[in-house]
Amino acid sequence: MRRQILRSPALRAIPVRCMSVGLDAEFGSKLFTGAVADKYLKKHGESAELLANSEWTSKKADKVAAAILDWGKDNGATVYTHWFQPLGAAGVRPGLTGQVQNYAFTFGKDGKPLYKFGADELLKGETDGSSYPNGGLRATHTAGGYTILDPSSPVFIRGDTIHIPTVFISWTGHALDEKTPLLRAEQALNAAALRLLNALHYKVEGVNSNIGLEQEFFLIPRDAYARRLDLQMTGRTIIGKDAPRGQEMCDHYFAPLNPHALDCIKAIQEEAFMMGIPLRTRHREVAPNQYEMAPFFGTASTQIDQNIVAMQLCDEIAARYNLACLFQEKPFNNINGSGKHNNWSLGTSDGVNLLNANQVTKASGSKDVFPTILSAIVSAVDKHGDLMRASISSPGNDFRLGACEAPPAVVSTYLGDSLTSFLDDYRNGKAQGYAPAKKMLSAGCDSIATFEVPAEDRNRTSPFPYGGHRFEFRAVGSAQNVSFVNTVLCTITAEAFTEFAEKLEAGKKPQEVCKEALDKHWKVIYNGNGYDPNWLTEADKRGVWRIDSGVEATNMMGDKKNIDLFEKMKVMSKEELFARRDVQLQHYSGFVEMEALCFIDMVKQQILPALAEAGQDAAGVKKALSSVQAKFDAFHHEGDDYKKAVIARELRLETMEEARVAVDAAEAECPAHIWPLATYKEMLFLDATQDANGNTIKPDEERRDNPARMKPTQDANGNT
């Protein structure tokens, strides 16, 4: 059989500068903050310190706008856009954001263009709120929506465009976006934390949540992606026989990066670097062609903005390297999917990490602060595990949670034996302070120095383990905008802090308050193996939140407990919460609808003709097609959002999974030169299937020459 190399000259590898050479001076050059902002604000009699207080938006916005325009002109950016985060974007909306780009000019009396970018343009924009998923908050005849600058997230430049991070609010004042509830939740958390710490006699000026996001993704050959309708439309292979090799040998994790993938990732890091996004870490993940990048910790709203930018960079830059980037949580069957681990901590305005026992005990001078904070968080996890589960109910997590690659759909927390023992002693009045123990290990050879390790091991099977200075929400999906995840964490913690503060203010001692909470909520602490099937039975006995269905978890967002929580903490009204529930249900159903239609098209237009050409019995595939079509018809005629999502889940996890078995069996028997779709073998092994230029080596030329077997797509240059 002849081997053919698919060559695409416009997509040859692009040289990438090493970030260690000269780029240190360029870090953040496209981000309007710090020294960059200071340089331009000084021309207008101000300094970067002005941006530290949001009051500038009402007092000195003209000066800031003038400085931003000067900066933009110096960087070739004379277009501006209000950049916001609509609901229902994950996995379908490019870049996860909304934006209207306008040139920053007007016309003078002489008809010549003049630069114009002032406070009005910087602070507020207007758009059609009814054209985005909104859960009934907007309609065509009541469509007003407004973008308002978010001063907590710096303005940045990409290409010729100044991007202004904003919130998105309806004419009635309802939040239409992901970010607004997060900012409200941060405000509630700050107020509640200050109240609690004051009751513990620890004075600080402010508290906020900090996060670090570990972003996982796949990079696959672009030409293989072009021959998969399912990947192009949904980001997931809804059919496909396993390759002879997967991840059985544990040979991919932390292996040297594929050189073509590495060039792509370096280009992503370089552009992110200039926008002040420090994508510090890069490595291979467990599955073939799977990678991870991670930045430093930062404030939640800013980190989420930066993560969204980084995801868009990955999508767009991958195409330049003849690659496709996949963020969907489970793009391939029987190998690991991708997550976005949400490492979450609480910090004071003077830099103390409230989840670091040594730091907070030293700063506060009290041995009660740390156990009180931990006890409050434990109580919040137990009380609102349903909301935590709902916050990670992305479509792709259907296939990922509990599959020995991500924690199960049981919401518990791992504290480790040492911290668990300390909290047990503390609630019973036996402990005075927690000092995390360390231990020394030896490699057993004299040339290697002994080294220090934490007293607690890592537990990767817990959905919310404590990791020494932070909690890691491991179950978050890779395609998600994690604003709602962190809105939930901040809101449930704010409520717990408020309840603890009320009891302390009423005269109870910290140990009494903690004991009362821990006695009630101790059941949520689980330090064992979350993948153990017996844990599910044990969790049910304990009464810990276990919601296997993401659809059920989403629907529970509208329960009275949750309405009361968000309204009490002034994070979301009942109408805003219901809107998010409905958008999430509609998003799930829409995703499954696309998958089902892809299955139907692929079977009818590609697979059945191929089987006929091969002279292969197609009875099983035809029966599978009929079953999917019948279930899809029932789904299509259901009008209620919740009922439709329930049918969609059955269509996806039962009907389509059964149908997949028949199609994959047909692939196993079909001659390779006839099978019309890119196979797992072609998609998952860049190391084996790419030449020195990053082009995919294919075993035959018939697929390329037969247009009936290829679905059109576009490369980075707009070529089909």
Secondary structure, 3 states (H helix, E strand, C coil): CCCEECCCHHHCCCCCCCCCCCHHHHCCCCECCHHHHHHHHHHHCCCHHHHHCCCHHHHCHHHHHHHHHHHHHHCCCCEEEEEECECCCCCCCHHHCEEEEEECEEECCCCCEEECCCHHHHHEEEEEHHHCCCCCCCECCECEEEEEECCCCCCEEECCEEEEEEEEEECCCCECECHHHHHHHHHHHHHHHHHHHHHCCCCCCCEEEEEEEEEEEEEEEHHHHCCCHHHHHHCCCCCCCCCCCCCCCCCCCCCCCCHHHHHHHHHHHHHHHHCCCCEEEEEECCCCCEEEEEECCEEHHHHHHHHHHHHHHHHHHHHHCCEEEECCCCCCCCCCCCEEEEEEEEEECCCCECCCHHHHHHHHCCCCHHHHHHHHHHHHHHHCHHHHHHHCCCHHHHCCCCCCCCCCCECCECCCHHHHHHHHHHHCCCCCCCCCCEEEECCCCCCCCCEEEECCCCCCCCCCCECCCCEEECCCECCCCCHHHHHHHHHHHHHHHHHHHHHHHCCCCHHHHHHHHHHHHHHHECCCCCCCHHHHHHHHHHCCCECCCHHHHHHHHHCHHHHHHHHHCCCCCHHHHHHHHHHHHHHHHHHHHHHHHHHHHHHHHHHHHHHHHHCCCCHHHHHHHHHHHHHHHHHHCCCCHHHHHHHHHHHHHHHHHHHHHHHHHHHHHCCCCCCCCCCHHHHHCHHHHECCCCCEEECCCHHHHCHHHCCCCCCCCCCC
